[in-house]
Amino acid sequence: MPPLFRLAIDEETLTDELYEFVLDPRSTRYQRRVVTELRALAPGVIPVMEMMILDGVEERHHVREYVSAVLGGGDEDRDVFYVT
């Protein structure tokens, strides 16, 4: 039976938005659209981004690797998305 719902996620745009969140030194970063949407769809992503801030992540590829991991990027079943 095919799934009832299928989410379309632009991984590159999500990566860009999360990377900008991580690099933004202002407290207003929590007002970004990506934060609002993730709080509804995948609230567990925000604490991971906060940890990246504390860890001093400055390179986009670290955020990209995380996005790929939680969305199941690679050879996994593309109908299954692993988001906390």
N, C-alpha and C positions, 0 to 999 in steps of 0.2 A: 504494500500500500504506500503510495507517495505521501510525503509529509504534508500536513495541512498548511504550515507556514514555512516560508523560506526568507531569511533575512539577507538583504544585499548589503555587503560591507565593502567599502572602498578602502582596502588595506593601506594604500599609500597615503590617502588623505587622512585616515585615522592616525597613521604613524606621524605625519607632519603635525597634526593638531596636538597629539600627545607630546611630541618633542618640543613644540612651542610652550606647552604647559610646563614641562620640566625646566626649560630655560628661563621662563618668566620669573623674575625676582619679586614681583609685586604680589600682594595678597589678592589683588583683583583677578588673578589667574583662575580663581574658583568661579568667576562669573562667565567663563568661556562656555560657548555652546556645547563643546565636547563634554565638559563636566556635567552639564545639565542632562544631556542625553545618556551618558554612561551611568549616571545615578539611577536612571530608570531601567536601563537594559542590562548593565553589568557593573553594579556598584563596587565589586571587588577590584576593579582596575585602578580606581583612584588611589587607594592606599599603596599599591605597587608603584604608581608614579610618584607618590610622596616619598617613598623609600629611595627612588632614583634621585630625587632632589637631594635628600640627605646624604646619599652616597656620592654625590658630586658628578653624576652622569652628564657628560657634555657632548657625547657623540651619538648621532642619530641612529647608527646601526644597533646600538643597545636597545633602543626603544623598538626598532623594527624587529629585532629578534624576539622580543617579548610579544609584540602583536602577532607575529607569525605563530608563536607557540600557543597562545590562547585561542587563536582562530583555527588552529589545526592546519596551518600552512604546510605544504609539502605533499607527500604521497598519501596522507591519510584520506579518509572518506570525506569528500567535500560537502556532503550533506549534514555533517556533524560539526558543530562549532563548540569549542571548549572555552567558555568564558565564565570566569568566577562571578 
